[in-house]
Amino acid sequence: MLRKKVDIKSFKKVFLVHNHNAGKQTFFAGLHNNVEDLADEFMRMYGPAVFSYYRINTFRDAQEVANKACEEKADWIIVAGGDGTLRAIAEVLVQREFMPYVSVYPAGTVNLVAKELSQKTDSAHWMARVMKGITAPVWLGKANDRIFLTVAGIGVDSLVVDSVTPKEKKMLSTLAYVRQGGLVAGSEMLLHSWKYKFQVMIDHDGVWRNASSVIVTKSRYYAGRFSLVNGGSLSNPALYVCLFKKDRCVDFLRYTALIAADMLSLDKSVEICKAQEVQIRCNVKNFAAELDGDSVATSPLDISLLPTPLNFIS
């Protein structure tokens, strides 16, 4: 990992973007209070001419602030939210071809980027780390015209994500996905095999590989604390493609158990490929895909790595 050090006190324009609608507000409102404390500390450090604090509620709000950051040539954008908020902001930065330093304070439902970068919810610990100014490159993935930071999935996991409503996600967090996963298993696989089929090509090699589900990861973590592959890292410019070949309910239950035990590579019915580009097609049109835990793309998918990483201060 190529790291360098920057002097954050020299920055001329700093944005803190706080998604106050992210995460488990009902049970963990303290996280949002921590962000307010961080905002106060940054204001004391930089003053109003340099520091701007934005409270937002939607991904569209995040994109509007990101556009403003591009226009004002912000040196540093601090995102208090989850991976979805980060993704929404990163998409704007890529579109505008403007790549400032970025940091994340984990205040969302899914915080895989913060977890891999060792960013804690304790505000004092978080501030002490970023004050050192140590940076880490985070390579971005692109699925069709949408950006992702950690994972792109299509199949069982994306159907579950697509079935969870925003209200369920906000109120129940990971419990919503567990509940919906059980419903999907019951409705789609209990009495018959999984009917959706996928074909995957790796690095334009001309070979279409069959799969019942596909997960393309570039992160160390998946769905919380689990690891799908060895070598996955946000700072590693590579994609890892997991092709799940079997299609019965018992097979998906086995896959789930192996993922939970970090032993997926032991299953011979799972093919894992390292790649730079991936094409995925489905036997039905516009099958929902998930990027960083949000249903924002559909098949067919053309997945690749962007040539330039975002540098995170972490």
C-alpha atoms as a printed R data frame, in Angstrom:
    type eleno elety resid chain resno       x       y       z
1   ATOM     1    CA   MET     A     1   0.000   0.000   0.000
2   ATOM     2    CA   LEU     A     2   1.420   3.366  -1.057
3   ATOM     3    CA   ARG     A     3   0.924   5.822   1.784
4   ATOM     4    CA   LYS     A     4   2.009   9.409   2.188
5   ATOM     5    CA   LYS     A     5   1.541  12.169   4.706
6   ATOM     6    CA   VAL     A     6  -0.186  15.505   4.194
7   ATOM     7    CA   ASP     A     7  -0.475  18.559   6.401
8   ATOM     8    CA   ILE     A     8  -4.214  18.879   6.971
9   ATOM     9    CA   LYS     A     9  -3.759  22.255   8.671
10  ATOM    10    CA   SER     A    10  -2.604  23.711   5.361
11  ATOM    11    CA   PHE     A    11  -5.916  22.997   3.620
12  ATOM    12    CA   LYS     A    12  -7.803  26.033   2.302
13  ATOM    13    CA   LYS     A    13 -11.251  24.470   1.941
14  ATOM    14    CA   VAL     A    14 -12.671  21.606   4.032
15  ATOM    15    CA   PHE     A    15 -16.171  20.097   3.823
16  ATOM    16    CA   LEU     A    16 -17.852  17.884   6.438
17  ATOM    17    CA   VAL     A    17 -20.896  16.138   4.937
18  ATOM    18    CA   HIS     A    18 -23.133  14.543   7.560
19  ATOM    19    CA   ASN     A    19 -25.887  12.213   6.369
20  ATOM    20    CA   HIS     A    20 -28.203  12.580   9.335
21  ATOM    21    CA   ASN     A    21 -30.593  10.049   7.824
22  ATOM    22    CA   ALA     A    22 -27.933   7.311   7.639
23  ATOM    23    CA   GLY     A    23 -27.435   4.469  10.053
24  ATOM    24    CA   LYS     A    24 -29.440   3.260  13.007
25  ATOM    25    CA   GLN     A    25 -30.752   6.561  14.300
26  ATOM    26    CA   THR     A    26 -33.220   5.079  16.738
27  ATOM    27    CA   PHE     A    27 -30.600   3.097  18.654
28  ATOM    28    CA   PHE     A    28 -27.352   4.935  17.947
29  ATOM    29    CA   ALA     A    29 -28.198   8.646  17.934
30  ATOM    30    CA   GLY     A    30 -24.927   9.166  19.814
31  ATOM    31    CA   LEU     A    31 -23.018   8.655  16.558
32  ATOM    32    CA   HIS     A    32 -24.701  11.714  15.113
33  ATOM    33    CA   ASN     A    33 -23.960  13.703  18.258
34  ATOM    34    CA   ASN     A    34 -20.313  12.733  17.795
35  ATOM    35    CA   VAL     A    35 -20.380  14.250  14.314
36  ATOM    36    CA   GLU     A    36 -21.668  17.517  15.763
37  ATOM    37    CA   ASP     A    37 -18.713  17.485  18.169
38  ATOM    38    CA   LEU     A    38 -16.320  16.891  15.266
39  ATOM    39    CA   ALA     A    39 -17.889  19.790  13.374
40  ATOM    40    CA   ASP     A    40 -17.304  22.080  16.357
41  ATOM    41    CA   GLU     A    41 -13.679  20.960  16.590
42  ATOM    42    CA   PHE     A    42 -13.037  21.505  12.893
43  ATOM    43    CA   MET     A    43 -14.649  24.942  13.083
44  ATOM    44    CA   ARG     A    44 -12.280  25.890  15.899
45  ATOM    45    CA   MET     A    45  -9.346  24.532  13.907
46  ATOM    46    CA   TYR     A    46 -10.095  26.131  10.522
47  ATOM    47    CA   GLY     A    47 -12.654  28.893  11.031
48  ATOM    48    CA   PRO     A    48 -15.698  29.647   8.826
49  ATOM    49    CA   ALA     A    49 -13.631  30.834   5.862
50  ATOM    50    CA   VAL     A    50 -12.166  27.346   5.412
51  ATOM    51    CA   PHE     A    51 -14.574  24.899   7.048
52  ATOM    52    CA   SER     A    52 -18.141  24.171   5.911
53  ATOM    53    CA   TYR     A    53 -20.540  21.770   7.612
54  ATOM    54    CA   TYR     A    54 -23.437  20.278   5.641
55  ATOM    55    CA   ARG     A    55 -26.259  18.221   7.152
56  ATOM    56    CA   ILE     A    56 -27.954  16.122   4.484
57  ATOM    57    CA   ASN     A    57 -30.714  13.505   4.385
58  ATOM    58    CA   THR     A    58 -30.526  11.818   0.976
59  ATOM    59    CA   PHE     A    59 -27.985  10.617  -1.553
60  ATOM    60    CA   ARG     A    60 -29.175  13.397  -3.860
61  ATOM    61    CA   ASP     A    61 -28.282  15.921  -1.170
62  ATOM    62    CA   ALA     A    62 -24.844  14.287  -0.974
63  ATOM    63    CA   GLN     A    63 -24.355  14.717  -4.701
64  ATOM    64    CA   GLU     A    64 -25.338  18.378  -4.530
65  ATOM    65    CA   VAL     A    65 -22.763  19.029  -1.820
66  ATOM    66    CA   ALA     A    66 -20.165  17.068  -3.782
67  ATOM    67    CA   ASN     A    67 -20.789  19.289  -6.796
68  ATOM    68    CA   LYS     A    68 -20.341  22.331  -4.577
69  ATOM    69    CA   ALA     A    69 -17.064  20.888  -3.285
70  ATOM    70    CA   CYS     A    70 -15.868  20.476  -6.871
71  ATOM    71    CA   GLU     A    71 -16.824  24.043  -7.743
72  ATOM    72    CA   GLU     A    72 -15.034  25.440  -4.679
73  ATOM    73    CA   LYS     A    73 -12.018  23.135  -5.174
74  ATOM    74    CA   ALA     A    74 -12.229  21.623  -1.702
75  ATOM    75    CA   ASP     A    75  -8.995  20.089  -0.462
76  ATOM    76    CA   TRP     A    76 -10.698  17.609   1.855
77  ATOM    77    CA   ILE     A    77 -14.191  16.101   2.036
78  ATOM    78    CA   ILE     A    78 -15.092  14.328   5.291
79  ATOM    79    CA   VAL     A    79 -18.109  12.044   4.970
80  ATOM    80    CA   ALA     A    80 -20.076  11.127   8.091
81  ATOM    81    CA   GLY     A    81 -22.276   8.324   6.835
82  ATOM    82    CA   GLY     A    82 -22.125   4.856   5.348
83  ATOM    83    CA   ASP     A    83 -20.809   3.322   2.159
84  ATOM    84    CA   GLY     A    84 -23.855   4.494   0.198
85  ATOM    85    CA   THR     A    85 -23.172   8.140   1.061
86  ATOM    86    CA   LEU     A    86 -19.508   7.678   0.127
87  ATOM    87    CA   ARG     A    87 -20.496   6.103  -3.174
88  ATOM    88    CA   ALA     A    88 -22.879   8.950  -4.025
89  ATOM    89    CA   ILE     A    89 -20.144  11.531  -3.422
90  ATOM    90    CA   ALA     A    90 -17.460   9.504  -5.216
91  ATOM    91    CA   GLU     A    91 -19.642   9.300  -8.326
92  ATOM    92    CA   VAL     A    92 -19.758  13.082  -8.557
93  ATOM    93    CA   LEU     A    93 -16.013  13.422  -8.003
94  ATOM    94    CA   VAL     A    94 -15.335  10.934 -10.804
95  ATOM    95    CA   GLN     A    95 -17.793  12.633 -13.160
96  ATOM    96    CA   ARG     A    96 -16.265  16.022 -12.453
97  ATOM    97    CA   GLU     A    97 -12.704  14.608 -12.681
98  ATOM    98    CA   PHE     A    98 -11.871  16.176  -9.338
99  ATOM    99    CA   MET     A    99 -10.178  14.042  -6.695
100 ATOM   100    CA   PRO     A   100  -9.691  15.765  -3.319
101 ATOM   101    CA   TYR     A   101  -8.662  13.978  -0.147
102 ATOM   102    CA   VAL     A   102 -11.535  12.091   1.486
103 ATOM   103    CA   SER     A   103 -12.172  10.759   4.992
104 ATOM   104    CA   VAL     A   104 -15.061   8.781   6.443
105 ATOM   105    CA   TYR     A   105 -16.568   8.771   9.907
106 ATOM   106    CA   PRO     A   106 -18.652   5.546  10.224
107 ATOM   107    CA   ALA     A   107 -22.230   6.674  10.825
108 ATOM   108    CA   GLY     A   108 -24.119   4.527   8.320
109 ATOM   109    CA   THR     A   109 -25.868   1.182   8.094
110 ATOM   110    CA   VAL     A   110 -22.929  -0.331   6.197
111 ATOM   111    CA   ASN     A   111 -19.429   0.939   6.997
112 ATOM   112    CA   LEU     A   112 -17.084  -1.465   5.210
113 ATOM   113    CA   VAL     A   113 -14.786   1.295   3.944
114 ATOM   114    CA   ALA     A   114 -14.396   2.744   7.438
115 ATOM   115    CA   LYS     A   115 -13.833  -0.745   8.856
116 ATOM   116    CA   GLU     A   116 -11.062  -1.562   6.419
117 ATOM   117    CA   LEU     A   117  -9.422   1.817   7.035
118 ATOM   118    CA   SER     A   118  -9.621   1.196  10.819
119 ATOM   119    CA   GLN     A   119 -11.863   4.194  11.426
120 ATOM   120    CA   LYS     A   120 -13.616   3.922  14.803
121 ATOM   121    CA   THR     A   121 -16.827   5.536  15.987
122 ATOM   122    CA   ASP     A   122 -15.066   7.028  19.013
123 ATOM   123    CA   SER     A   123 -14.739  10.656  17.911
124 ATOM   124    CA   ALA     A   124 -11.554  11.339  19.904
125 ATOM   125    CA   HIS     A   125  -9.842   8.267  18.441
126 ATOM   126    CA   TRP     A   126 -11.060   9.187  14.951
127 ATOM   127    CA   MET     A   127  -9.782  12.751  15.222
128 ATOM   128    CA   ALA     A   128  -6.405  11.615  16.565
129 ATOM   129    CA   ARG     A   129  -5.936   9.368  13.510
130 ATOM   130    CA   VAL     A   130  -6.875  11.887  10.832
131 ATOM   131    CA   MET     A   131  -4.807  14.622  12.461
132 ATOM   132    CA   LYS     A   132  -1.715  12.585  11.514
133 ATOM   133    CA   GLY     A   133  -2.559  13.169   7.853
134 ATOM   134    CA   ILE     A   134  -1.680   9.639   6.728
135 ATOM   135    CA   THR     A   135  -3.276   8.765   3.394
136 ATOM   136    CA   ALA     A   136  -4.242   5.480   1.756
137 ATOM   137    CA   PRO     A   137  -5.300   4.979  -1.881
138 ATOM   138    CA   VAL     A   138  -8.770   3.505  -2.414
139 ATOM   139    CA   TRP     A   139  -9.317   2.133  -5.909
140 ATOM   140    CA   LEU     A   140 -12.823   2.586  -7.271
141 ATOM   141    CA   GLY     A   141 -14.859   0.113  -9.256
142 ATOM   142    CA   LYS     A   142 -17.319   1.008 -11.978
143 ATOM   143    CA   ALA     A   143 -20.394  -1.033 -12.903
144 ATOM   144    CA   ASN     A   144 -21.928   0.324 -16.101
145 ATOM   145    CA   ASP     A   145 -22.160   4.043 -15.257
146 ATOM   146    CA   ARG     A   146 -22.211   3.671 -11.455
147 ATOM   147    CA   ILE     A   147 -19.296   3.760  -9.003
148 ATOM   148    CA   PHE     A   148 -18.677   1.325  -6.123
149 ATOM   149    CA   LEU     A   149 -16.008   1.187  -3.440
150 ATOM   150    CA   THR     A   150 -16.294  -2.294  -1.937
151 ATOM   151    CA   VAL     A   151 -18.540  -4.797  -3.704
152 ATOM   152    CA   ALA     A   152 -20.840  -5.389  -6.650
153 ATOM   153    CA   GLY     A   153 -23.206  -8.329  -6.489
154 ATOM   154    CA   ILE     A   154 -25.873  -9.873  -8.668
155 ATOM   155    CA   GLY     A   155 -27.995 -12.870  -7.751
156 ATOM   156    CA   VAL     A   156 -29.343 -13.868  -4.351
157 ATOM   157    CA   ASP     A   157 -27.642 -11.049  -2.439
158 ATOM   158    CA   SER     A   158 -28.790  -8.336  -4.842
159 ATOM   159    CA   LEU     A   159 -32.354  -9.658  -4.871
160 ATOM   160    CA   VAL     A   160 -32.345  -9.430  -1.070
161 ATOM   161    CA   VAL     A   161 -30.951  -5.881  -1.149
162 ATOM   162    CA   ASP     A   162 -33.489  -4.851  -3.790
163 ATOM   163    CA   SER     A   163 -36.331  -6.208  -1.614
164 ATOM   164    CA   VAL     A   164 -35.397  -4.264   1.546
165 ATOM   165    CA   THR     A   165 -37.257  -0.970   1.732
166 ATOM   166    CA   PRO     A   166 -35.485   2.238   2.808
167 ATOM   167    CA   LYS     A   167 -37.630   2.283   5.962
168 ATOM   168    CA   GLU     A   168 -36.617  -1.298   6.851
169 ATOM   169    CA   LYS     A   169 -32.967  -0.507   6.205
170 ATOM   170    CA   LYS     A   170 -33.121   2.550   8.444
171 ATOM   171    CA   MET     A   171 -35.025   0.958  11.317
172 ATOM   172    CA   LEU     A   172 -33.688  -2.613  11.312
173 ATOM   173    CA   SER     A   173 -30.256  -2.320   9.693
174 ATOM   174    CA   THR     A   174 -28.656  -5.750   9.151
175 ATOM   175    CA   LEU     A   175 -31.712  -7.470  10.663
176 ATOM   176    CA   ALA     A   176 -33.701  -6.289   7.652
177 ATOM   177    CA   TYR     A   177 -31.372  -8.183   5.329
178 ATOM   178    CA   VAL     A   178 -31.500 -11.343   7.448
179 ATOM   179    CA   ARG     A   179 -35.296 -11.218   7.431
180 ATOM   180    CA   GLN     A   180 -35.500 -10.560   3.703
181 ATOM   181    CA   GLY     A   181 -32.933 -13.261   2.982
182 ATOM   182    CA   GLY     A   182 -35.207 -15.807   4.645
183 ATOM   183    CA   LEU     A   183 -38.155 -14.605   2.585
184 ATOM   184    CA   VAL     A   184 -36.170 -14.817  -0.648
185 ATOM   185    CA   ALA     A   185 -35.003 -18.348   0.172
186 ATOM   186    CA   GLY     A   186 -38.562 -19.413   0.928
187 ATOM   187    CA   SER     A   187 -40.171 -17.875  -2.154
188 ATOM   188    CA   GLU     A   188 -37.457 -18.517  -4.725
189 ATOM   189    CA   MET     A   189 -35.749 -21.794  -3.731
190 ATOM   190    CA   LEU     A   190 -37.768 -23.843  -1.262
191 ATOM   191    CA   LEU     A   191 -39.741 -25.926  -3.761
192 ATOM   192    CA   HIS     A   192 -37.598 -25.511  -6.866
193 ATOM   193    CA   SER     A   193 -34.111 -24.564  -7.971
194 ATOM   194    CA   TRP     A   194 -33.038 -20.965  -8.345
195 ATOM   195    CA   LYS     A   195 -34.330 -19.943 -11.781
196 ATOM   196    CA   TYR     A   196 -31.950 -17.085 -12.530
197 ATOM   197    CA   LYS     A   197 -28.794 -17.829 -14.517
198 ATOM   198    CA   PHE     A   198 -25.735 -15.675 -15.046
199 ATOM   199    CA   GLN     A   199 -22.820 -15.819 -17.439
200 ATOM   200    CA   VAL     A   200 -19.516 -14.137 -16.640
201 ATOM   201    CA   MET     A   201 -16.524 -13.233 -18.787
202 ATOM   202    CA   ILE     A   202 -13.177 -12.330 -17.176
203 ATOM   203    CA   ASP     A   203 -10.821  -9.820 -18.813
204 ATOM   204    CA   HIS     A   204 -12.354 -10.344 -22.272
205 ATOM   205    CA   ASP     A   205 -10.931 -13.885 -22.458
206 ATOM   206    CA   GLY     A   206 -13.819 -15.087 -24.654
207 ATOM   207    CA   VAL     A   207 -15.033 -17.656 -22.089
208 ATOM   208    CA   TRP     A   208 -18.528 -17.319 -20.619
209 ATOM   209    CA   ARG     A   209 -18.651 -19.002 -17.183
210 ATOM   210    CA   ASN     A   210 -22.001 -20.113 -15.766
211 ATOM   211    CA   ALA     A   211 -23.093 -19.078 -12.278
212 ATOM   212    CA   SER     A   212 -26.190 -18.903 -10.099
213 ATOM   213    CA   SER     A   213 -24.914 -15.793  -8.291
214 ATOM   214    CA   VAL     A   214 -21.896 -13.528  -8.671
215 ATOM   215    CA   ILE     A   215 -20.078 -11.284  -6.218
216 ATOM   216    CA   VAL     A   216 -17.312  -8.969  -7.410
217 ATOM   217    CA   THR     A   217 -15.332  -7.653  -4.473
218 ATOM   218    CA   LYS     A   218 -12.379  -5.314  -4.105
219 ATOM   219    CA   SER     A   219 -12.510  -5.064  -0.332
220 ATOM   220    CA   ARG     A   220 -11.181  -7.121   2.531
221 ATOM   221    CA   TYR     A   221 -14.667  -7.298   4.052
222 ATOM   222    CA   TYR     A   222 -18.106  -8.384   2.895
223 ATOM   223    CA   ALA     A   223 -21.443  -7.933   4.714
224 ATOM   224    CA   GLY     A   224 -19.795  -6.793   7.916
225 ATOM   225    CA   ARG     A   225 -16.826  -8.690   9.311
226 ATOM   226    CA   PHE     A   226 -16.659 -11.532   6.761
227 ATOM   227    CA   SER     A   227 -13.964 -12.062   4.128
228 ATOM   228    CA   LEU     A   228 -14.706 -13.665   0.772
229 ATOM   229    CA   VAL     A   229 -11.191 -13.929  -0.668
230 ATOM   230    CA   ASN     A   230  -7.554 -13.729   0.303
231 ATOM   231    CA   GLY     A   231  -5.849 -10.599  -0.972
232 ATOM   232    CA   GLY     A   232  -8.882  -8.347  -1.257
233 ATOM   233    CA   SER     A   233  -8.098  -4.767  -0.280
234 ATOM   234    CA   LEU     A   234  -9.412  -1.309  -1.070
235 ATOM   235    CA   SER     A   235  -5.803  -0.296  -1.760
236 ATOM   236    CA   ASN     A   236  -5.167  -3.207  -4.118
237 ATOM   237    CA   PRO     A   237  -6.055  -2.378  -7.765
238 ATOM   238    CA   ALA     A   238  -7.735  -5.710  -8.469
239 ATOM   239    CA   LEU     A   239 -11.194  -7.232  -8.622
240 ATOM   240    CA   TYR     A   240 -11.984 -10.664  -7.206
241 ATOM   241    CA   VAL     A   241 -14.897 -12.454  -8.847
242 ATOM   242    CA   CYS     A   242 -16.757 -15.148  -6.883
243 ATOM   243    CA   LEU     A   243 -18.907 -17.372  -9.084
244 ATOM   244    CA   PHE     A   244 -21.399 -19.532  -7.180
245 ATOM   245    CA   LYS     A   245 -22.254 -22.510  -9.387
246 ATOM   246    CA   LYS     A   246 -24.945 -24.455  -7.488
247 ATOM   247    CA   ASP     A   247 -28.562 -23.333  -7.398
248 ATOM   248    CA   ARG     A   248 -30.485 -25.222  -4.720
249 ATOM   249    CA   CYS     A   249 -31.617 -23.748  -1.411
250 ATOM   250    CA   VAL     A   250 -29.272 -26.083   0.471
251 ATOM   251    CA   ASP     A   251 -26.361 -24.833  -1.672
252 ATOM   252    CA   PHE     A   252 -27.013 -21.197  -0.804
253 ATOM   253    CA   LEU     A   253 -27.344 -22.092   2.858
254 ATOM   254    CA   ARG     A   254 -23.959 -23.819   2.634
255 ATOM   255    CA   TYR     A   255 -22.433 -20.800   0.890
256 ATOM   256    CA   THR     A   256 -23.764 -18.556   3.641
257 ATOM   257    CA   ALA     A   257 -22.282 -20.769   6.351
258 ATOM   258    CA   LEU     A   258 -18.906 -20.862   4.612
259 ATOM   259    CA   ILE     A   259 -18.856 -17.071   4.218
260 ATOM   260    CA   ALA     A   260 -19.646 -16.704   7.919
261 ATOM   261    CA   ALA     A   261 -16.721 -19.015   8.720
262 ATOM   262    CA   ASP     A   262 -14.337 -17.288   6.228
263 ATOM   263    CA   MET     A   263 -13.982 -20.622   4.436
264 ATOM   264    CA   LEU     A   264 -15.647 -19.945   1.083
265 ATOM   265    CA   SER     A   265 -12.513 -20.915  -0.884
266 ATOM   266    CA   LEU     A   266 -12.876 -24.518   0.362
267 ATOM   267    CA   ASP     A   267 -16.061 -25.073  -1.648
268 ATOM   268    CA   LYS     A   268 -15.149 -26.519  -5.054
269 ATOM   269    CA   SER     A   269 -18.440 -25.282  -6.535
270 ATOM   270    CA   VAL     A   270 -17.266 -21.688  -6.052
271 ATOM   271    CA   GLU     A   271 -14.848 -20.355  -8.659
272 ATOM   272    CA   ILE     A   272 -12.794 -17.321  -7.607
273 ATOM   273    CA   CYS     A   273 -10.996 -15.300 -10.292
274 ATOM   274    CA   LYS     A   274  -8.778 -12.242 -10.094
275 ATOM   275    CA   ALA     A   275  -9.641  -9.669 -12.750
276 ATOM   276    CA   GLN     A   276  -9.414  -6.142 -14.053
277 ATOM   277    CA   GLU     A   277 -12.643  -6.262 -16.073
278 ATOM   278    CA   VAL     A   278 -15.784  -8.369 -15.767
279 ATOM   279    CA   GLN     A   279 -18.854  -8.731 -17.978
280 ATOM   280    CA   ILE     A   280 -22.025 -10.293 -16.543
281 ATOM   281    CA   ARG     A   281 -25.229 -11.136 -18.367
282 ATOM   282    CA   CYS     A   282 -28.457 -12.689 -17.050
283 ATOM   283    CA   ASN     A   283 -31.233 -14.852 -18.498
284 ATOM   284    CA   VAL     A   284 -33.747 -12.111 -17.626
285 ATOM   285    CA   LYS     A   285 -33.586  -8.449 -18.527
286 ATOM   286    CA   ASN     A   286 -32.699  -5.773 -15.960
287 ATOM   287    CA   PHE     A   287 -32.035  -8.097 -13.023
288 ATOM   288    CA   ALA     A   288 -31.249  -5.918  -9.993
289 ATOM   289    CA   ALA     A   289 -27.585  -5.613  -8.987
290 ATOM   290    CA   GLU     A   290 -26.258  -4.120  -5.765
291 ATOM   291    CA   LEU     A   291 -23.319  -1.787  -5.325
292 ATOM   292    CA   ASP     A   292 -22.028  -1.149  -1.803
293 ATOM   293    CA   GLY     A   293 -25.293  -2.419  -0.335
294 ATOM   294    CA   ASP     A   294 -27.664  -0.396  -2.519
295 ATOM   295    CA   SER     A   295 -29.711  -1.533  -5.502
296 ATOM   296    CA   VAL     A   296 -28.592   1.018  -8.099
297 ATOM   297    CA   ALA     A   297 -27.756  -0.985 -11.246
298 ATOM   298    CA   THR     A   298 -29.211  -3.749 -13.420
299 ATOM   299    CA   SER     A   299 -27.943  -6.436 -15.768
300 ATOM   300    CA   PRO     A   300 -26.114  -6.690 -18.055
301 ATOM   301    CA   LEU     A   301 -23.083  -5.405 -16.139
302 ATOM   302    CA   ASP     A   302 -19.742  -4.178 -17.415
303 ATOM   303    CA   ILE     A   303 -17.439  -3.895 -14.389
304 ATOM   304    CA   SER     A   304 -13.941  -2.439 -14.307
305 ATOM   305    CA   LEU     A   305 -11.476  -0.508 -12.128
306 ATOM   306    CA   LEU     A   306 -10.949   3.198 -12.580
307 ATOM   307    CA   PRO     A   307  -7.369   4.221 -13.415
308 ATOM   308    CA   THR     A   308  -6.985   6.708 -10.541
309 ATOM   309    CA   PRO     A   309  -7.717   6.043  -6.831
310 ATOM   310    CA   LEU     A   310  -9.250   8.336  -4.243
311 ATOM   311    CA   ASN     A   311  -6.787   9.156  -1.480
312 ATOM   312    CA   PHE     A   312  -8.337   8.724   1.955
313 ATOM   313    CA   ILE     A   313  -6.933  10.406   5.051
314 ATOM   314    CA   SER     A   314  -7.358   7.690   7.649
